[in-house]
Amino acid sequence: MTINNPSLVLQFLGNDLPAGHSTTPTISNEYIINHSISFSYQLMSNLKSSSNQVKLQISRDCGITEDIIATDGDILATLKDGYTVLFTGFISTNFSWNVTQSGEQALSITLEDKSSRLLTKCFISTGHHLFDCEAHQAIEAVCLAAGISISILAETIHDRIVKVVDSSATCRDILDQMLYELGYVYYCDNLGELRFWKVDCTSVSGIPVLDKTKLYVSSGSAISLSKKIRQYRSVRVTFTEVGSADHYLVYRNTTNQGTALPIAR
């Protein structure tokens, strides 16, 4: 992916910034280290939903880095290339100072998609809840409880579900299990809204071909192959009896000669 004019629009959701500091600042292209932006897409991790991430570096000369480090509240970030939105998510609390290849000190941050942060909430606080409805109605209820939006482009899933959840189940737990059983995975799009992907393992017809213009490069490569040797920790062995013996005759060699000699000698 080639990014020509990156910018990072922030929204500080906490109320702990010093007076006079903007809660919606923008980090312009000049403060984003060249070639430091990398995307990590994990949609099809073992055919299960997973979060996506973006890593980038911000120059120490940018005064907004002080606010990023100082605040205890969530920071919503939107990465753009010009007017095009590339990614929407929250800034992770795991950040560090690094020295770039040009010797400049920069703050390395990670953007996590909205599902990573919002779906960790419990669906209900106490008791149990019964879902006896179409899947899209249950999904809407879970997303409402988590505070995440469903894209208008998302597929409407009409399969009927009957499911009981208790107060220990997070919104992620419910979505993961429910959609996986229905043959779907969910993901956050570039606007931070929830969408769904149908996992069809019974047919391979009509699958689009991905060429080099549709593959994202991560860590220097868009495609990687690996081969693993299958290892078994335990196996079950079955056998069929083909014969039996009742008496055994054992010879003892007392000649001090090789065992290759005929037994009769």
Backbone bond lengths (Angstrom), bond angles and torsions (degrees), N, CA, C in turn:
res aa  C-N    CA-C-N  psi(-1)  N-CA   C-N-CA  omega(-1)  CA-C   N-CA-C  phi
1 M - - - 1.460 - - 1.523 109.51 -
2 T 1.328 116.93 130.04 1.454 122.18 177.77 1.526 109.58 -102.92
3 I 1.331 116.18 122.03 1.470 121.80 -179.85 1.521 107.52 -112.63
4 N 1.304 116.75 119.34 1.465 121.02 -174.25 1.522 113.65 -93.26
5 N 1.321 117.53 -39.54 1.463 120.58 -174.98 1.524 110.20 -137.45
6 P 1.365 117.73 71.69 1.462 119.79 -175.95 1.528 112.62 -73.86
7 S 1.298 115.30 150.66 1.474 122.23 172.54 1.514 107.70 -151.69
8 L 1.323 115.85 154.90 1.457 121.71 -177.96 1.522 108.44 -125.81
9 V 1.329 116.41 113.04 1.457 122.54 179.24 1.522 108.43 -95.37
10 L 1.328 116.56 122.46 1.461 121.58 -175.86 1.523 111.24 -108.31
11 Q 1.319 114.69 152.16 1.466 121.37 173.20 1.529 107.70 -136.87
12 F 1.348 116.13 106.76 1.460 121.12 179.52 1.527 108.85 -79.03
13 L 1.329 116.80 115.79 1.459 121.33 -175.05 1.521 113.14 -90.15
14 G 1.332 117.32 -9.81 1.453 120.36 176.47 1.523 110.94 -86.88
15 N 1.311 116.06 174.70 1.468 121.49 -179.35 1.524 111.56 -117.42
16 D 1.338 115.94 31.68 1.461 118.85 -173.49 1.533 113.61 -112.14
17 L 1.324 117.98 12.97 1.461 119.46 177.77 1.530 109.91 -76.24
18 P 1.326 117.40 147.28 1.472 120.06 176.46 1.519 111.34 -60.27
19 A 1.318 116.15 153.88 1.466 121.35 -179.83 1.532 109.86 -59.53
20 G 1.315 115.35 136.02 1.452 120.34 178.70 1.512 114.23 93.83
21 H 1.330 117.97 -11.81 1.464 120.86 177.97 1.526 109.73 -84.94
22 S 1.320 116.32 132.96 1.459 120.98 -179.12 1.522 110.48 -69.28
23 T 1.333 116.02 141.38 1.464 120.56 177.18 1.530 112.02 -91.08
24 T 1.338 116.47 -6.03 1.477 120.27 178.96 1.527 109.95 -133.30
25 P 1.332 118.63 59.67 1.470 119.99 -179.34 1.526 111.72 -78.90
26 T 1.315 116.21 165.47 1.455 122.90 176.64 1.523 109.28 -124.89
27 I 1.335 116.13 129.40 1.462 121.85 175.50 1.524 107.26 -94.25
28 S 1.307 116.18 115.05 1.464 120.85 -173.88 1.524 111.96 -82.24
29 N 1.302 113.59 175.34 1.464 122.12 -176.29 1.526 112.81 -56.77
30 E 1.315 117.85 -37.32 1.463 121.24 -174.46 1.521 113.03 -65.32
31 Y 1.344 118.15 -21.15 1.459 121.22 -178.60 1.529 112.94 -100.12
32 I 1.336 117.73 -5.88 1.467 121.36 177.90 1.524 107.90 -94.43
33 I 1.329 116.14 121.11 1.457 121.31 -175.82 1.530 110.31 -62.29
34 N 1.334 115.37 132.92 1.463 120.60 -179.65 1.524 111.77 -58.43
35 H 1.322 115.57 136.82 1.468 123.58 175.97 1.528 112.93 62.06
36 S 1.320 117.98 21.85 1.470 119.99 179.50 1.523 112.29 -96.13
37 I 1.324 117.85 -8.08 1.465 121.05 -176.52 1.525 109.65 -85.49
38 S 1.329 116.32 124.32 1.467 120.97 177.57 1.525 109.46 -136.56
39 F 1.329 115.99 138.31 1.464 122.38 -178.98 1.527 109.68 -102.85
40 S 1.318 115.46 144.40 1.456 121.75 176.61 1.521 108.23 -129.05
41 Y 1.339 116.51 105.84 1.460 121.59 -179.18 1.531 109.26 -101.66
42 Q 1.330 116.55 129.50 1.458 121.07 -174.57 1.521 111.45 -130.12
43 L 1.323 116.81 31.87 1.457 120.34 -173.38 1.528 112.21 -57.98
44 M 1.331 116.71 -49.24 1.454 119.53 -172.74 1.521 111.84 -100.91
45 S 1.324 117.56 47.85 1.452 121.65 177.00 1.524 108.72 -76.76
46 N 1.332 116.31 102.33 1.468 121.71 -177.42 1.528 112.22 55.99
47 L 1.320 116.01 36.33 1.468 122.29 179.53 1.521 112.30 59.31
48 K 1.323 115.95 30.62 1.459 120.28 177.02 1.519 109.77 -127.97
49 S 1.320 115.00 157.99 1.450 120.18 178.95 1.521 110.15 -65.76
50 S 1.317 116.22 145.77 1.455 120.24 179.03 1.512 108.43 -154.89
51 S 1.333 115.41 162.21 1.461 119.62 -175.21 1.519 111.54 -84.87
52 N 1.318 116.35 155.24 1.456 123.47 174.85 1.522 109.07 -108.40
53 Q 1.328 116.17 153.34 1.456 120.78 -175.64 1.523 110.61 -139.32
54 V 1.332 114.04 156.53 1.457 121.60 171.98 1.525 107.85 -132.80
55 K 1.313 116.35 132.95 1.460 121.15 176.85 1.522 109.22 -114.08
56 L 1.336 116.03 140.76 1.455 120.57 177.97 1.520 109.43 -156.06
57 Q 1.329 115.66 169.69 1.454 121.93 -179.13 1.523 110.14 -123.55
58 I 1.336 115.51 140.05 1.461 122.52 -179.72 1.524 108.64 -117.48
59 S 1.323 115.89 133.14 1.463 121.00 -177.95 1.529 110.93 -62.01
60 R 1.336 115.55 145.81 1.457 120.92 178.41 1.531 111.23 -63.51
61 D 1.324 117.52 -23.83 1.464 121.65 -179.58 1.524 112.48 -67.73
62 C 1.329 116.69 -14.95 1.468 120.61 179.64 1.529 108.55 -80.21
63 G 1.326 117.51 117.97 1.458 121.91 -177.77 1.515 113.99 -66.11
64 I 1.324 117.75 -19.15 1.465 120.82 -177.30 1.521 111.11 -69.52
65 T 1.344 117.35 -20.44 1.466 119.26 178.78 1.523 111.40 -59.72
66 E 1.326 117.73 -32.72 1.461 121.22 178.89 1.526 110.89 -63.91
67 D 1.336 116.37 -40.06 1.465 119.67 178.66 1.527 111.15 -68.54
68 I 1.340 116.98 -36.86 1.466 120.81 179.70 1.521 110.14 -61.74
69 I 1.327 116.20 -42.07 1.456 120.55 -178.65 1.524 111.63 -73.96
70 A 1.328 117.29 -37.67 1.461 121.21 -171.91 1.525 113.59 -77.60
71 T 1.334 118.43 -31.71 1.461 119.74 -173.23 1.519 111.87 -73.71
72 D 1.325 115.43 147.45 1.461 121.60 174.09 1.524 111.64 -101.28
73 G 1.313 116.64 -8.58 1.462 120.48 -178.99 1.516 112.16 -86.10
74 D 1.328 115.70 169.97 1.460 121.01 177.44 1.524 110.16 -70.52
75 I 1.334 115.08 149.23 1.460 121.07 176.57 1.524 107.90 -124.09
76 L 1.322 116.35 114.33 1.455 121.87 176.38 1.527 108.20 -85.78
77 A 1.322 117.08 130.38 1.461 121.27 -175.71 1.522 110.52 -127.08
78 T 1.332 115.44 140.02 1.460 122.03 176.87 1.520 108.40 -123.75
79 L 1.320 116.08 115.93 1.462 121.32 178.83 1.523 108.59 -90.80
80 K 1.335 115.81 127.38 1.462 120.85 -178.51 1.518 111.14 -125.10
81 D 1.309 114.90 155.67 1.457 122.37 168.16 1.524 105.90 -120.28
82 G 1.319 115.99 97.30 1.461 119.24 -169.57 1.513 109.12 69.22
83 Y 1.341 116.26 -120.58 1.463 120.76 178.09 1.531 112.03 -98.19
84 T 1.322 117.44 -2.33 1.466 121.25 -177.29 1.524 110.61 -87.80
85 V 1.334 116.28 125.60 1.464 121.37 178.59 1.525 108.76 -80.89
86 L 1.334 115.78 123.01 1.458 121.02 -179.33 1.524 112.60 -98.08
87 F 1.331 116.77 -34.10 1.469 120.17 -174.84 1.518 109.28 -161.08
88 T 1.329 115.75 143.31 1.466 121.85 175.63 1.519 108.63 -132.41
89 G 1.321 116.46 126.73 1.462 119.42 -179.71 1.513 111.71 -172.97
90 F 1.317 115.98 -169.94 1.458 122.35 -179.12 1.523 110.20 -103.47
91 I 1.334 116.07 146.31 1.455 120.53 175.42 1.520 109.16 -76.52
92 S 1.322 116.27 126.83 1.462 121.19 178.81 1.525 110.23 -68.53
93 T 1.325 115.83 151.66 1.465 120.45 177.30 1.531 111.20 -78.11
94 N 1.324 117.26 -5.33 1.463 120.64 177.06 1.529 108.97 -92.10
95 F 1.317 117.01 98.35 1.464 121.41 177.34 1.526 108.44 -134.96
96 S 1.317 115.80 162.38 1.467 119.41 -175.98 1.522 109.63 -153.72
97 W 1.328 114.86 158.24 1.459 121.02 175.07 1.519 108.57 -90.45
98 N 1.338 115.82 136.64 1.457 121.44 179.40 1.517 109.79 -138.54
99 V 1.308 116.16 160.56 1.459 122.44 175.27 1.529 108.17 -102.98
100 T 1.320 116.90 124.89 1.458 121.53 -178.21 1.524 110.76 -74.50
101 Q 1.328 116.02 174.39 1.456 120.92 179.81 1.523 112.07 -64.30
102 S 1.314 116.73 -24.06 1.466 120.49 178.70 1.529 111.96 -89.56
103 G 1.348 117.24 3.65 1.454 120.92 178.50 1.515 114.47 87.00
104 E 1.338 116.90 10.29 1.466 120.91 -178.82 1.520 109.40 -91.76
105 Q 1.323 116.84 139.61 1.454 121.20 177.72 1.527 109.09 -82.73
106 A 1.327 116.31 132.40 1.461 120.88 -175.34 1.516 110.51 -142.08
107 L 1.327 116.06 153.60 1.464 123.24 177.18 1.524 108.58 -93.29
108 S 1.327 116.72 120.14 1.462 121.89 178.25 1.520 109.16 -92.34
109 I 1.324 116.88 122.87 1.459 121.40 -179.03 1.527 109.81 -126.12
110 T 1.322 114.83 162.32 1.465 121.95 178.36 1.523 108.96 -126.36
111 L 1.317 116.48 130.99 1.460 122.27 174.15 1.516 108.58 -99.12
112 E 1.327 116.61 127.01 1.459 121.96 177.89 1.525 108.74 -109.09
113 D 1.330 116.40 140.65 1.462 117.28 -178.90 1.528 110.33 -64.79
114 K 1.313 115.75 163.40 1.467 120.73 -172.31 1.523 113.42 -60.08
115 S 1.330 116.97 -32.09 1.460 118.99 -177.70 1.524 111.52 -64.01
116 S 1.331 117.69 -29.62 1.467 120.83 -179.31 1.525 111.45 -62.38
117 R 1.321 116.20 -35.96 1.466 120.74 -175.26 1.537 112.21 -95.62
118 L 1.314 116.94 -45.46 1.459 120.01 -170.03 1.527 113.85 -79.80
119 L 1.325 117.48 -33.13 1.461 119.72 -175.37 1.523 113.01 -78.41
120 T 1.326 117.87 -0.51 1.464 120.23 177.20 1.527 111.75 -78.69
121 K 1.327 117.90 -7.89 1.460 121.09 179.76 1.531 110.69 -71.20
122 C 1.345 116.58 147.81 1.463 120.65 174.51 1.524 109.51 -72.90
123 F 1.331 115.95 143.08 1.460 119.64 -177.13 1.523 111.34 -70.03
124 I 1.331 117.52 -42.16 1.453 122.31 176.76 1.529 108.40 -131.73
125 S 1.320 116.51 156.59 1.469 120.23 -176.58 1.523 112.49 -87.14
126 T 1.323 117.54 -33.84 1.469 120.34 -179.73 1.530 109.48 -145.55
127 G 1.332 115.63 161.42 1.448 120.75 173.03 1.515 114.25 76.14
128 H 1.342 114.77 -152.49 1.460 122.46 -177.87 1.524 109.56 -131.11
129 H 1.339 115.30 157.27 1.464 120.43 177.70 1.529 108.52 -133.80
130 L 1.326 116.38 137.18 1.457 122.61 -179.97 1.520 109.81 -106.13
131 F 1.322 115.88 123.65 1.459 121.31 170.61 1.530 107.75 -97.57
132 D 1.305 116.93 119.07 1.463 122.85 174.38 1.525 106.23 -139.39
133 C 1.334 114.60 77.98 1.461 119.69 -171.24 1.525 109.23 -162.63
134 E 1.328 116.36 -177.07 1.453 120.08 173.86 1.528 109.22 -74.12
135 A 1.334 115.71 151.59 1.461 120.70 -173.27 1.522 112.44 -58.61
136 H 1.317 117.57 -39.01 1.465 119.06 -176.99 1.526 111.82 -65.18
137 Q 1.334 117.28 -29.06 1.463 119.97 177.00 1.530 110.66 -70.70
138 A 1.325 116.73 -39.79 1.462 120.30 177.25 1.527 110.56 -66.72
139 I 1.319 117.11 -40.38 1.462 121.25 179.22 1.524 110.21 -62.97
140 E 1.324 116.94 -42.40 1.471 120.71 179.27 1.527 110.58 -62.67
141 A 1.337 117.45 -39.35 1.469 120.90 -179.97 1.525 110.82 -66.93
142 V 1.329 117.05 -41.04 1.460 121.05 179.92 1.522 110.52 -66.39
143 C 1.326 116.79 -43.99 1.465 120.64 -179.67 1.527 111.44 -66.36
144 L 1.315 116.93 -35.37 1.460 120.11 177.00 1.520 110.69 -64.07
145 A 1.336 116.34 -41.38 1.466 120.17 178.94 1.523 111.36 -66.96
146 A 1.348 116.62 -33.05 1.464 120.58 -178.43 1.521 112.30 -83.15
147 G 1.331 117.13 -21.85 1.460 120.21 -177.80 1.508 113.61 84.54
148 I 1.341 116.82 28.18 1.459 121.42 179.40 1.523 109.32 -115.94
149 S 1.321 116.34 144.27 1.467 121.46 -177.00 1.519 111.29 -91.89
150 I 1.326 115.84 149.02 1.463 122.30 174.68 1.521 107.90 -99.50
151 S 1.315 117.06 131.49 1.455 121.47 -178.53 1.524 110.72 -65.27
152 I 1.334 115.74 144.70 1.466 119.71 175.95 1.525 110.51 -67.78
153 L 1.320 117.24 -15.05 1.458 121.89 178.13 1.523 112.17 -89.60
154 A 1.332 117.50 -3.79 1.459 120.99 -177.54 1.523 110.68 -70.50
155 E 1.307 115.83 143.57 1.457 121.15 177.86 1.523 110.38 -68.82
156 T 1.328 116.81 140.52 1.459 121.96 176.60 1.521 108.50 -89.88
157 I 1.336 116.70 117.99 1.465 121.87 -175.87 1.524 108.44 -96.93
158 H 1.324 116.73 115.09 1.462 121.43 -173.46 1.533 113.02 -96.13
159 D 1.326 119.23 -3.22 1.468 120.07 179.81 1.523 110.34 -55.90
160 R 1.316 115.73 139.72 1.465 119.48 -178.73 1.525 109.52 -87.59
161 I 1.322 115.68 139.14 1.456 121.04 -180.00 1.520 109.69 -127.85
162 V 1.337 115.31 149.77 1.458 123.18 171.67 1.523 106.09 -130.18
163 K 1.323 116.72 115.38 1.458 119.80 -172.20 1.523 109.29 -151.69
164 V 1.337 116.00 138.28 1.457 122.27 176.34 1.530 108.35 -110.88
165 V 1.338 116.87 129.77 1.463 121.22 177.24 1.525 108.63 -125.31
166 D 1.341 115.24 150.82 1.460 119.20 178.60 1.519 110.09 -110.37
167 S 1.316 116.02 -175.06 1.466 121.16 -173.30 1.526 113.11 -72.53
168 S 1.332 117.74 -10.80 1.468 119.82 178.79 1.521 112.40 -85.65
169 A 1.323 118.14 -11.60 1.465 122.14 -176.70 1.524 110.36 -82.22
170 T 1.319 116.11 126.59 1.462 120.26 175.02 1.524 109.50 -83.64
171 C 1.308 115.03 165.90 1.463 119.71 177.53 1.529 110.59 -61.01
172 R 1.331 116.72 -35.50 1.461 120.26 177.44 1.529 110.83 -64.82
173 D 1.335 117.04 -43.01 1.470 120.50 179.45 1.525 110.59 -57.00
174 I 1.320 116.08 -45.16 1.464 120.62 -176.77 1.516 110.95 -66.48
175 L 1.340 117.00 -47.15 1.461 120.06 -178.96 1.524 111.67 -65.36
176 D 1.327 116.34 -43.50 1.462 120.04 -179.09 1.518 111.27 -56.22
177 Q 1.323 116.57 -51.99 1.457 120.58 -175.58 1.520 111.65 -70.87
178 M 1.335 116.63 -45.82 1.459 120.64 -176.28 1.525 111.76 -62.03
179 L 1.338 116.49 -49.04 1.461 119.61 -177.31 1.512 111.77 -71.40
180 Y 1.331 116.96 -35.45 1.466 119.64 179.43 1.524 110.66 -63.18
181 E 1.338 116.75 -40.53 1.459 120.23 178.80 1.531 111.83 -67.69
182 L 1.327 116.18 -27.25 1.466 120.58 179.11 1.531 112.22 -87.61
183 G 1.341 116.69 -6.04 1.463 119.42 178.71 1.515 113.67 89.47
184 Y 1.334 117.10 28.63 1.466 121.33 -179.78 1.523 110.09 -128.88
185 V 1.319 115.18 159.47 1.463 121.70 165.32 1.522 106.58 -128.08
186 Y 1.319 116.58 155.39 1.461 120.37 178.88 1.521 109.62 -110.42
187 Y 1.302 115.43 158.60 1.465 120.32 175.96 1.518 108.38 -156.49
188 C 1.324 116.42 159.19 1.456 122.12 176.39 1.525 108.80 -95.06
189 D 1.324 117.31 131.18 1.458 120.14 178.89 1.529 110.07 -82.07
190 N 1.322 116.99 -173.05 1.465 120.68 -175.46 1.528 112.47 -65.73
191 L 1.330 118.09 -20.27 1.468 121.59 177.98 1.528 111.84 -90.10
192 G 1.327 117.27 0.10 1.454 120.45 -179.66 1.512 113.59 81.24
193 E 1.322 117.54 18.26 1.464 121.76 -179.61 1.519 110.03 -105.85
194 L 1.335 115.37 149.86 1.456 121.43 -173.66 1.527 111.50 -79.10
195 R 1.330 114.58 133.86 1.460 121.36 174.57 1.525 108.38 -135.91
196 F 1.341 116.29 171.84 1.459 120.61 -173.11 1.520 110.82 -129.35
197 W 1.328 113.93 150.82 1.454 121.07 -179.25 1.522 107.81 -127.15
198 K 1.330 116.21 125.69 1.460 121.06 -179.89 1.517 110.06 -81.18
199 V 1.329 116.38 125.60 1.457 121.53 177.31 1.523 107.88 -98.53
200 D 1.327 116.19 104.00 1.462 121.68 -177.10 1.521 108.25 -109.56
201 C 1.331 115.58 100.46 1.461 120.12 -177.39 1.527 112.16 -94.89
202 T 1.333 117.95 -0.29 1.460 120.38 -176.87 1.513 112.98 -94.59
203 S 1.315 117.29 -13.69 1.463 119.74 -177.59 1.517 109.97 -142.23
204 V 1.318 115.85 143.00 1.466 120.88 178.16 1.527 111.40 -117.43
205 S 1.320 116.63 9.40 1.452 119.71 -179.75 1.523 110.53 -83.49
206 G 1.309 115.66 145.31 1.454 120.80 176.92 1.505 114.98 78.54
207 I 1.339 118.46 10.52 1.462 120.80 179.39 1.528 108.91 -77.14
208 P 1.331 118.69 127.67 1.464 120.35 -179.06 1.524 111.49 -67.87
209 V 1.314 116.08 152.83 1.463 122.06 178.56 1.525 108.74 -93.17
210 L 1.332 116.03 128.87 1.457 121.37 178.52 1.519 109.32 -92.74
211 D 1.312 116.83 124.55 1.460 120.25 176.71 1.525 109.21 -107.71
212 K 1.321 116.64 -175.74 1.458 121.21 -173.60 1.519 113.17 -63.99
213 T 1.334 117.83 -20.72 1.469 119.71 -179.29 1.526 111.90 -79.61
214 K 1.334 117.79 -10.78 1.457 120.79 -176.91 1.531 112.51 -113.25
215 L 1.313 117.60 0.59 1.451 121.08 -179.08 1.515 110.28 -99.66
216 Y 1.315 117.23 132.84 1.458 122.54 177.85 1.521 109.50 -89.63
217 V 1.305 115.94 136.70 1.453 121.07 178.88 1.523 109.24 -91.76
218 S 1.328 116.59 127.92 1.458 122.24 177.44 1.518 108.23 -132.22
219 S 1.355 116.26 127.29 1.464 122.12 -178.80 1.523 111.44 56.95
220 G 1.316 116.07 37.26 1.457 120.47 173.62 1.504 115.60 87.10
221 S 1.338 119.61 -1.60 1.461 120.34 -179.41 1.515 109.99 -148.25
222 A 1.333 115.30 149.69 1.459 120.74 178.06 1.521 111.61 -101.95
223 I 1.332 116.74 -23.14 1.458 121.27 -179.19 1.520 108.45 -132.89
224 S 1.290 117.81 134.74 1.461 121.62 175.59 1.524 109.12 -135.20
225 L 1.325 115.99 144.78 1.456 122.43 -179.74 1.519 109.18 -120.21
226 S 1.313 117.43 146.67 1.449 121.11 176.81 1.518 109.02 -145.42
227 K 1.329 115.27 151.91 1.457 121.74 179.35 1.510 108.64 -130.03
228 K 1.302 117.40 130.28 1.447 121.68 -177.44 1.530 110.05 -121.77
229 I 1.319 115.37 147.01 1.453 121.44 175.24 1.528 108.05 -87.09
230 R 1.313 115.65 127.86 1.466 119.34 -179.01 1.529 110.00 -73.36
231 Q 1.300 116.15 128.65 1.451 121.94 178.58 1.526 109.93 -118.02
232 Y 1.320 116.34 141.42 1.460 121.51 -179.69 1.525 109.03 -114.37
233 R 1.306 117.16 125.11 1.457 121.13 175.31 1.532 111.17 -81.47
234 S 1.310 116.45 -31.96 1.455 119.99 177.87 1.523 108.25 -152.77
235 V 1.339 116.39 146.83 1.458 121.06 -179.51 1.530 108.60 -135.85
236 R 1.298 115.46 156.84 1.465 121.54 174.91 1.525 107.70 -106.87
237 V 1.334 116.63 125.16 1.461 121.96 -175.85 1.519 109.40 -110.64
238 T 1.314 117.17 131.87 1.463 122.60 174.16 1.530 108.79 -120.43
239 F 1.339 117.67 151.34 1.460 121.09 -179.66 1.521 108.92 -147.65
240 T 1.324 114.40 161.37 1.462 121.92 177.60 1.521 108.99 -116.66
241 E 1.331 118.18 128.40 1.455 122.12 -179.70 1.520 109.78 -74.41
242 V 1.323 116.21 126.11 1.467 120.81 -179.37 1.526 112.26 -110.35
243 G 1.345 118.94 -8.96 1.459 120.87 179.49 1.509 110.80 -174.81
244 S 1.318 116.86 169.86 1.456 121.22 179.66 1.531 109.60 -147.64
245 A 1.324 117.14 161.04 1.471 122.79 177.95 1.517 108.74 -139.87
246 D 1.352 115.37 144.19 1.468 120.74 -177.40 1.522 112.84 -107.99
247 H 1.361 118.49 -32.05 1.456 121.87 -174.89 1.519 109.07 -126.94
248 Y 1.341 116.36 142.75 1.454 122.25 -178.83 1.526 109.10 -126.95
249 L 1.340 118.34 139.44 1.452 124.55 175.94 1.519 108.21 -114.27
250 V 1.344 116.54 120.30 1.451 121.52 -176.15 1.523 109.17 -110.07
251 Y 1.351 118.19 128.09 1.452 124.10 176.69 1.517 109.36 -98.16
252 R 1.360 114.75 140.21 1.457 120.70 176.06 1.532 109.14 -114.92
253 N 1.318 117.22 125.92 1.460 121.60 -177.67 1.526 109.63 -83.26
254 T 1.376 116.54 112.54 1.473 122.06 179.05 1.515 112.02 -115.37
255 T 1.309 118.07 14.51 1.475 120.87 -175.34 1.510 112.55 -92.13
256 N 1.358 117.69 -5.93 1.466 122.16 -174.91 1.522 112.59 57.88
257 Q 1.320 116.44 20.05 1.463 121.47 175.75 1.527 109.49 -110.58
258 G 1.322 114.64 172.69 1.459 118.98 -176.46 1.513 112.60 -61.27
259 T 1.283 114.85 152.37 1.469 118.89 179.76 1.513 112.42 -75.99
260 A 1.327 117.15 -2.78 1.466 119.44 178.86 1.518 112.15 -79.33
261 L 1.366 117.86 -9.72 1.453 120.35 -179.98 1.525 110.31 -66.23
262 P 1.372 117.07 148.66 1.472 119.20 176.20 1.521 111.02 -60.24
263 I 1.285 116.56 145.61 1.455 121.30 -177.22 1.516 111.04 -62.28
264 A 1.325 116.21 -34.61 1.478 119.22 -178.19 1.508 112.36 -63.69
265 R 1.329 120.19 -27.04 1.446 122.50 178.88 1.519 109.43 -78.96
